[in-house]
Amino acid sequence: MKNVLFVCVGNSARSIVAEALFNAMAPEGWEALSGGTKPASRISGKSDQELAKNAEIGITMGCEVEDECPGQPIEKYRETRKVEGLVEELNAGRKR
C-alpha cells in the first residue's frame, strides 16, 4: 500500500478533511494519512516522523511550520479540493 501524508500544524481540520477526501476517491493501492507538526491529539499512535518516513507523497496544507495556524478563511479550507487533482494524477499513472 502506498501512502499520501497530508500535514497541517494541529492535524485538527484541513489535513483530516484532505485525508478523508483522498480515501473516498483513492486509486487502488493508495491510502491517505494525516499528521501535524504540533498535533492536537494522537489518534494513530504513530509519530509524525514515522508517518512521513513511510509516505510516498507528502503534502503540507499551506501552513508554515512556525505558524500556529489559527482560524483560516474559508478559501484555505477550499484548497483541500486540490485532492481531486492528485487522485486524477495518480489514476493517470503520474506521481507528483
Buried (B, 14 or more C-beta within 10 A) or exposed (E): EBBBBBBBBBBBBBBBBBBBBBBEBBBEEBEBBBBBBEBEEEEEEBEBEEBBEEBEBBBBBBBEEEEEBEEBEEEBBEBBEEBEEBBEBBEEEEEE
